[in-house]
C-alpha cells in the first residue's frame, strides 16, 4: 500500500494529469512515479491518428479537435493493464 495525502491506498490506481503544453505534466508524472513506485505512463500524444485521418479547420489540421485522438486504442490499452 502507498500513502497518498495521508491515506493508505491499495493499488492499482489510475491518475489522470491534464494541462496545456509546457505546464509541467511530465515533471509531475515523473515525480509521482518516483514517490509512488514504478508505474505505466500513457501519454495522449501517442494516440494521435494518422495525418490523413485528422480533421481540418480553415485549411489547417486542428490538433485540438478530440477527433484527432484514437480513444478506442487508448481504452484498449488501458483495459489491458
C-alpha positions as CSV (number, residue, x, y, z in Angstrom):
1,X,0.0,0.0,0.0
2,X,1.0,3.6,-0.6
3,X,0.4,6.7,1.4
4,X,-1.3,9.4,-0.7
5,X,-2.3,12.6,1.0
6,X,-2.1,10.9,4.4
7,X,-4.3,7.9,3.5
8,X,-3.3,4.3,2.7
9,X,-4.4,3.4,-0.7
10,X,-4.3,-0.1,-2.2
11,X,-3.5,-0.3,-5.9
12,X,-3.8,-0.5,-8.7
13,X,-5.0,3.0,-9.4
14,X,-5.1,5.5,-12.4
15,X,-4.0,9.1,-12.1
16,X,-5.0,11.4,-14.9
17,X,-3.0,14.5,-15.5
18,X,-4.1,17.2,-17.9
19,X,-3.0,20.7,-18.8
20,X,-1.7,22.9,-21.6
21,X,1.7,22.4,-23.3
22,X,4.7,23.2,-21.1
23,X,2.6,23.2,-17.9
24,X,4.8,20.6,-16.2
25,X,2.7,17.4,-16.7
26,X,5.7,15.2,-17.5
27,X,7.6,16.6,-14.5
28,X,4.6,15.9,-12.2
29,X,4.2,12.4,-13.6
30,X,7.9,11.7,-13.2
31,X,7.8,12.9,-9.5
32,X,4.6,10.8,-8.9
33,X,6.4,7.8,-10.4
34,X,9.3,8.3,-8.0
35,X,7.1,8.8,-5.0
36,X,4.6,6.0,-5.6
37,X,6.8,3.4,-7.3
38,X,7.1,2.1,-10.8
39,X,4.1,2.9,-13.0
40,X,3.0,2.7,-16.6
41,X,2.7,6.2,-18.1
42,X,0.4,6.7,-21.1
43,X,0.8,9.9,-23.0
44,X,-2.1,11.2,-25.1
45,X,0.4,12.2,-27.8
46,X,0.9,8.5,-28.5
47,X,-2.7,8.2,-29.6
48,X,-3.0,10.9,-32.4
49,X,-4.4,9.4,-35.6
50,X,-2.5,9.3,-38.8
51,X,-2.3,12.6,-40.7
52,X,-4.8,11.6,-43.3
53,X,-7.4,10.9,-40.6
54,X,-7.1,14.3,-38.8
55,X,-9.8,17.0,-39.1
56,X,-9.1,20.3,-40.8
57,X,-10.2,23.7,-39.8
58,X,-9.7,26.7,-42.0
59,X,-7.2,24.7,-44.1
60,X,-5.1,23.5,-41.2
61,X,-5.1,20.4,-39.1
62,X,-6.9,21.1,-35.9
63,X,-4.8,19.2,-33.3
64,X,-7.1,20.4,-30.5
65,X,-10.1,18.6,-32.0
66,X,-10.9,15.5,-29.9
67,X,-11.5,13.5,-33.2
68,X,-7.7,13.6,-33.6
69,X,-7.3,11.1,-30.8
70,X,-7.8,7.3,-31.2
71,X,-9.7,6.9,-27.9
72,X,-10.7,3.3,-28.9
73,X,-7.0,2.3,-29.0
74,X,-6.3,4.2,-25.8
75,X,-9.2,2.4,-24.0
76,X,-8.0,-1.0,-25.3
77,X,-4.5,-0.2,-23.8
78,X,-6.0,0.9,-20.5
79,X,-8.1,-2.3,-20.3
80,X,-5.1,-4.4,-20.9
81,X,-3.2,-3.1,-17.9
